[in-house]
Amino acid sequence: MNEYKATIVTLPPLYARHLPPEQLPSLRILITGGSEAPHDLVNQWSRHVQYVNEYGPTESTVCASVWLAPPPKEWKEVPSIIPIGSPIPNTRLFIVNENMQLQP
């Protein structure tokens, strides 16, 4: 990423966990998807770049919804559970329980 001066990357959270944000000076936006974004990962990265959490079921796409982490100065602390965000354009999301009943 440094060799090519990448400014935006999409990575699995498990991979991003092993990268030091302070050693990627050209990076402006980190997008993670493919698995749950842990609280500590968002806390670590959002201090250095715009952090974007994307979510999507495998049957649809890796990124069916998006949540933009606000800059640290705009929140007192990172949420303990990272939101999956809002649907991407032309997409609707439905959360159902194990009986396929729509949930709030």
Backbone as JSON Lines, residues from 0, in Angstrom:
{"i":0,"aa":"M","n":[0.82,-1.19,0.0],"ca":[0.0,0.0,0.0],"c":[0.86,1.25,0.0]}
{"i":1,"aa":"N","n":[1.97,1.22,0.72],"ca":[2.85,2.38,0.72],"c":[3.55,2.54,-0.62]}
{"i":2,"aa":"E","n":[3.95,1.44,-1.21],"ca":[4.65,1.51,-2.5],"c":[3.82,2.22,-3.55]}
{"i":3,"aa":"Y","n":[2.52,1.94,-3.59],"ca":[1.63,2.54,-4.57],"c":[0.85,3.73,-4.03]}
{"i":4,"aa":"K","n":[1.16,4.14,-2.79],"ca":[0.52,5.29,-2.15],"c":[-1.01,5.18,-2.18]}
{"i":5,"aa":"A","n":[-1.5,3.99,-1.79],"ca":[-2.95,3.74,-1.77],"c":[-3.63,4.72,-0.82]}
{"i":6,"aa":"T","n":[-4.74,5.28,-1.27],"ca":[-5.5,6.22,-0.44],"c":[-6.78,5.6,0.1]}
{"i":7,"aa":"I","n":[-7.31,4.61,-0.61],"ca":[-8.53,3.91,-0.18],"c":[-8.31,2.42,-0.36]}
{"i":8,"aa":"V","n":[-8.58,1.64,0.69],"ca":[-8.45,0.19,0.59],"c":[-9.67,-0.48,1.22]}
{"i":9,"aa":"T","n":[-9.99,-1.66,0.7],"ca":[-11.03,-2.51,1.26],"c":[-10.36,-3.79,1.71]}
{"i":10,"aa":"L","n":[-10.52,-4.1,3.0],"ca":[-9.86,-5.26,3.59],"c":[-10.8,-5.99,4.53]}
{"i":11,"aa":"P","n":[-10.57,-7.28,4.74],"ca":[-11.28,-7.96,5.82],"c":[-10.78,-7.4,7.16]}
{"i":12,"aa":"P","n":[-11.66,-7.27,8.14],"ca":[-11.22,-6.76,9.45],"c":[-10.05,-7.54,10.05]}
{"i":13,"aa":"L","n":[-10.05,-8.86,9.85],"ca":[-8.97,-9.67,10.42],"c":[-7.61,-9.32,9.82]}
{"i":14,"aa":"Y","n":[-7.59,-8.89,8.57],"ca":[-6.34,-8.46,7.94],"c":[-5.95,-7.06,8.43]}
{"i":15,"aa":"A","n":[-6.93,-6.15,8.48],"ca":[-6.66,-4.78,8.91],"c":[-6.11,-4.74,10.33]}
{"i":16,"aa":"R","n":[-6.52,-5.69,11.16],"ca":[-6.06,-5.74,12.54],"c":[-4.53,-5.81,12.65]}
{"i":17,"aa":"H","n":[-3.89,-6.39,11.65],"ca":[-2.44,-6.59,11.7],"c":[-1.64,-5.47,11.03]}
{"i":18,"aa":"L","n":[-2.31,-4.43,10.59],"ca":[-1.61,-3.31,9.96],"c":[-1.54,-2.13,10.92]}
{"i":19,"aa":"P","n":[-0.41,-1.44,10.96],"ca":[-0.28,-0.26,11.81],"c":[-0.72,1.01,11.07]}
{"i":20,"aa":"P","n":[-1.84,1.63,11.45],"ca":[-2.33,2.8,10.72],"c":[-1.32,3.93,10.61]}
{"i":21,"aa":"E","n":[-0.53,4.11,11.63],"ca":[0.43,5.22,11.63],"c":[1.56,5.0,10.61]}
{"i":22,"aa":"Q","n":[1.69,3.79,10.09],"ca":[2.73,3.51,9.1],"c":[2.18,3.51,7.66]}
{"i":23,"aa":"L","n":[0.95,3.99,7.49],"ca":[0.34,4.08,6.16],"c":[-0.08,5.53,5.92]}
{"i":24,"aa":"P","n":[0.89,6.43,5.7],"ca":[0.59,7.86,5.64],"c":[-0.3,8.3,4.49]}
{"i":25,"aa":"S","n":[-0.33,7.58,3.38],"ca":[-1.17,8.01,2.25],"c":[-2.62,7.56,2.39]}
{"i":26,"aa":"L","n":[-2.88,6.6,3.27],"ca":[-4.22,6.06,3.41],"c":[-5.18,7.09,4.01]}
{"i":27,"aa":"R","n":[-6.33,7.29,3.35],"ca":[-7.35,8.23,3.83],"c":[-8.63,7.53,4.27]}
{"i":28,"aa":"I","n":[-8.95,6.41,3.59],"ca":[-10.2,5.69,3.89],"c":[-9.91,4.2,3.98]}
{"i":29,"aa":"L","n":[-10.36,3.58,5.08],"ca":[-10.29,2.13,5.24],"c":[-11.72,1.6,5.25]}
{"i":30,"aa":"I","n":[-12.0,0.68,4.33],"ca":[-13.3,0.02,4.25],"c":[-13.08,-1.43,4.66]}
{"i":31,"aa":"T","n":[-13.87,-1.9,5.62],"ca":[-13.77,-3.31,5.98],"c":[-15.1,-4.0,5.7]}
{"i":32,"aa":"G","n":[-15.02,-5.27,5.35],"ca":[-16.2,-6.07,5.09],"c":[-15.81,-7.53,5.05]}
{"i":33,"aa":"G","n":[-16.81,-8.38,5.12],"ca":[-16.56,-9.81,5.05],"c":[-16.67,-10.51,6.39]}
{"i":34,"aa":"S","n":[-16.53,-9.77,7.48],"ca":[-16.72,-10.31,8.82],"c":[-16.97,-9.14,9.77]}
{"i":35,"aa":"E","n":[-17.31,-9.46,11.0],"ca":[-17.64,-8.43,11.98],"c":[-16.46,-7.5,12.24]}
{"i":36,"aa":"A","n":[-16.74,-6.21,12.34],"ca":[-15.72,-5.22,12.66],"c":[-15.66,-5.07,14.19]}
{"i":37,"aa":"P","n":[-14.59,-5.5,14.82],"ca":[-14.49,-5.39,16.27],"c":[-14.35,-3.93,16.74]}
{"i":38,"aa":"H","n":[-14.88,-3.66,17.89],"ca":[-14.83,-2.35,18.53],"c":[-13.41,-1.78,18.55]}
{"i":39,"aa":"D","n":[-12.46,-2.57,19.0],"ca":[-11.08,-2.06,19.14],"c":[-10.45,-1.73,17.78]}
{"i":40,"aa":"L","n":[-10.83,-2.46,16.74],"ca":[-10.31,-2.17,15.4],"c":[-10.8,-0.82,14.91]}
{"i":41,"aa":"V","n":[-12.1,-0.57,15.07],"ca":[-12.67,0.72,14.66],"c":[-12.05,1.85,15.47]}
{"i":42,"aa":"N","n":[-11.89,1.64,16.75],"ca":[-11.27,2.65,17.63],"c":[-9.84,2.96,17.17]}
{"i":43,"aa":"Q","n":[-9.09,1.93,16.85],"ca":[-7.7,2.1,16.41],"c":[-7.63,2.88,15.09]}
{"i":44,"aa":"W","n":[-8.39,2.46,14.1],"ca":[-8.28,3.04,12.77],"c":[-8.96,4.39,12.61]}
{"i":45,"aa":"S","n":[-10.09,4.6,13.29],"ca":[-10.83,5.85,13.08],"c":[-10.08,7.07,13.6]}
{"i":46,"aa":"R","n":[-9.04,6.87,14.34],"ca":[-8.2,7.97,14.81],"c":[-7.25,8.46,13.71]}
{"i":47,"aa":"H","n":[-7.1,7.66,12.66],"ca":[-6.13,7.97,11.61],"c":[-6.77,8.2,10.23]}
{"i":48,"aa":"V","n":[-7.86,7.51,9.96],"ca":[-8.5,7.57,8.63],"c":[-10.02,7.56,8.79]}
{"i":49,"aa":"Q","n":[-10.73,7.81,7.7],"ca":[-12.18,7.62,7.7],"c":[-12.42,6.11,7.67]}
{"i":50,"aa":"Y","n":[-13.12,5.6,8.66],"ca":[-13.38,4.17,8.75],"c":[-14.78,3.88,8.25]}
{"i":51,"aa":"V","n":[-14.91,2.9,7.34],"ca":[-16.21,2.52,6.78],"c":[-16.41,1.04,7.04]}
{"i":52,"aa":"N","n":[-17.5,0.7,7.74],"ca":[-17.86,-0.7,7.97],"c":[-18.93,-1.09,6.96]}
{"i":53,"aa":"E","n":[-18.64,-2.1,6.15],"ca":[-19.62,-2.59,5.19],"c":[-20.05,-3.99,5.6]}
{"i":54,"aa":"Y","n":[-21.3,-4.3,5.3],"ca":[-21.86,-5.59,5.7],"c":[-22.73,-6.12,4.58]}
{"i":55,"aa":"G","n":[-22.77,-7.43,4.44],"ca":[-23.68,-8.03,3.49],"c":[-23.66,-9.54,3.61]}
{"i":56,"aa":"P","n":[-24.81,-10.16,3.49],"ca":[-24.83,-11.62,3.52],"c":[-24.21,-12.18,2.25]}
{"i":57,"aa":"T","n":[-23.56,-13.29,2.36],"ca":[-22.88,-13.89,1.22],"c":[-23.81,-14.12,0.04]}
{"i":58,"aa":"E","n":[-25.09,-14.42,0.33],"ca":[-26.04,-14.68,-0.75],"c":[-26.31,-13.44,-1.59]}
{"i":59,"aa":"S","n":[-26.03,-12.27,-1.04],"ca":[-26.29,-11.02,-1.74],"c":[-25.0,-10.44,-2.3]}
{"i":60,"aa":"T","n":[-24.2,-9.91,-1.41],"ca":[-22.92,-9.28,-1.75],"c":[-22.17,-9.05,-0.46]}
{"i":61,"aa":"V","n":[-20.88,-8.84,-0.54],"ca":[-20.11,-8.57,0.67],"c":[-20.52,-7.24,1.28]}
{"i":62,"aa":"C","n":[-20.95,-6.31,0.45],"ca":[-21.27,-4.96,0.94],"c":[-22.68,-4.55,0.52]}
{"i":63,"aa":"A","n":[-23.67,-4.87,1.36],"ca":[-25.05,-4.49,1.1],"c":[-25.46,-3.31,1.96]}
{"i":64,"aa":"S","n":[-24.69,-3.03,3.01],"ca":[-24.96,-1.87,3.86],"c":[-23.64,-1.22,4.25]}
{"i":65,"aa":"V","n":[-23.73,0.06,4.64],"ca":[-22.53,0.84,4.94],"c":[-22.76,1.68,6.18]}
{"i":66,"aa":"W","n":[-21.76,1.72,7.07],"ca":[-21.75,2.61,8.23],"c":[-20.44,3.38,8.22]}
{"i":67,"aa":"L","n":[-20.51,4.7,8.24],"ca":[-19.33,5.55,8.29],"c":[-19.06,5.91,9.75]}
{"i":68,"aa":"A","n":[-17.91,5.55,10.24],"ca":[-17.54,5.9,11.61],"c":[-17.27,7.39,11.68]}
{"i":69,"aa":"P","n":[-17.89,8.1,12.62],"ca":[-17.59,9.53,12.75],"c":[-16.17,9.73,13.26]}
{"i":70,"aa":"P","n":[-15.58,10.89,12.99],"ca":[-14.25,11.17,13.54],"c":[-14.3,11.1,15.06]}
{"i":71,"aa":"P","n":[-13.22,10.68,15.71],"ca":[-13.2,10.53,17.17],"c":[-13.66,11.76,17.93]}
{"i":72,"aa":"K","n":[-13.4,12.96,17.4],"ca":[-13.8,14.17,18.12],"c":[-15.32,14.33,18.17]}
{"i":73,"aa":"E","n":[-16.05,13.58,17.33],"ca":[-17.51,13.68,17.29],"c":[-18.22,12.66,18.17]}
{"i":74,"aa":"W","n":[-17.48,11.78,18.82],"ca":[-18.11,10.82,19.72],"c":[-17.29,10.67,20.98]}
{"i":75,"aa":"K","n":[-17.93,10.3,22.04],"ca":[-17.22,10.14,23.31],"c":[-16.43,8.84,23.32]}
{"i":76,"aa":"E","n":[-16.98,7.79,22.71],"ca":[-16.28,6.52,22.59],"c":[-16.88,5.73,21.45]}
{"i":77,"aa":"V","n":[-16.11,4.79,20.96],"ca":[-16.58,3.93,19.87],"c":[-17.7,3.04,20.42]}
{"i":78,"aa":"P","n":[-18.78,2.85,19.67],"ca":[-19.84,1.96,20.15],"c":[-19.29,0.56,20.44]}
{"i":79,"aa":"S","n":[-19.82,-0.09,21.45],"ca":[-19.33,-1.44,21.78],"c":[-19.72,-2.44,20.7]}
{"i":80,"aa":"I","n":[-20.85,-2.21,20.04],"ca":[-21.26,-3.03,18.89],"c":[-21.27,-2.11,17.67]}
{"i":81,"aa":"I","n":[-20.47,-2.43,16.69],"ca":[-20.35,-1.6,15.5],"c":[-21.58,-1.82,14.61]}
{"i":82,"aa":"P","n":[-22.29,-0.74,14.26],"ca":[-23.49,-0.87,13.43],"c":[-23.18,-1.4,12.03]}
{"i":83,"aa":"I","n":[-24.16,-2.07,11.43],"ca":[-23.99,-2.51,10.04],"c":[-24.37,-1.39,9.08]}
{"i":84,"aa":"G","n":[-25.01,-0.34,9.59],"ca":[-25.3,0.83,8.77],"c":[-26.6,0.76,8.01]}
{"i":85,"aa":"S","n":[-26.63,1.49,6.92],"ca":[-27.82,1.63,6.09],"c":[-27.6,0.93,4.75]}
{"i":86,"aa":"P","n":[-28.7,0.54,4.09],"ca":[-28.56,-0.14,2.8],"c":[-27.87,0.74,1.76]}
{"i":87,"aa":"I","n":[-27.11,0.11,0.88],"ca":[-26.53,0.82,-0.24],"c":[-27.67,1.17,-1.21]}
{"i":88,"aa":"P","n":[-27.45,2.09,-2.16],"ca":[-28.52,2.45,-3.11],"c":[-29.11,1.23,-3.81]}
{"i":89,"aa":"N","n":[-30.42,1.31,-4.06],"ca":[-31.17,0.25,-4.75],"c":[-31.19,-1.06,-3.98]}
{"i":90,"aa":"T","n":[-31.04,-0.99,-2.66],"ca":[-31.03,-2.18,-1.82],"c":[-31.96,-1.96,-0.64]}
{"i":91,"aa":"R","n":[-32.68,-3.0,-0.25],"ca":[-33.49,-2.97,0.96],"c":[-33.02,-4.08,1.87]}
{"i":92,"aa":"L","n":[-32.95,-3.8,3.17],"ca":[-32.54,-4.8,4.15],"c":[-33.7,-5.13,5.06]}
{"i":93,"aa":"F","n":[-33.84,-6.4,5.38],"ca":[-34.85,-6.86,6.33],"c":[-34.15,-7.71,7.38]}
{"i":94,"aa":"I","n":[-34.37,-7.4,8.63],"ca":[-33.81,-8.19,9.73],"c":[-34.94,-9.09,10.23]}
{"i":95,"aa":"V","n":[-34.69,-10.4,10.22],"ca":[-35.7,-11.36,10.68],"c":[-35.1,-12.25,11.76]}
{"i":96,"aa":"N","n":[-35.99,-12.83,12.56],"ca":[-35.54,-13.76,13.59],"c":[-35.48,-15.18,13.02]}
{"i":97,"aa":"E","n":[-35.22,-16.15,13.89],"ca":[-35.08,-17.53,13.43],"c":[-36.37,-18.1,12.82]}
{"i":98,"aa":"N","n":[-37.52,-17.46,13.09],"ca":[-38.81,-17.87,12.52],"c":[-39.19,-17.02,11.31]}
{"i":99,"aa":"M","n":[-38.22,-16.27,10.8],"ca":[-38.42,-15.41,9.63],"c":[-39.45,-14.31,9.88]}
{"i":100,"aa":"Q","n":[-39.58,-13.89,11.14],"ca":[-40.49,-12.78,11.49],"c":[-39.67,-11.5,11.48]}
{"i":101,"aa":"L","n":[-40.23,-10.47,10.83],"ca":[-39.57,-9.19,10.72],"c":[-39.3,-8.6,12.1]}
{"i":102,"aa":"Q","n":[-38.08,-8.1,12.29],"ca":[-37.67,-7.51,13.57],"c":[-37.5,-6.01,13.42]}
{"i":103,"aa":"P","n":[-37.66,-5.26,14.54],"ca":[-37.49,-3.79,14.47],"c":[-36.05,-3.4,14.15]}
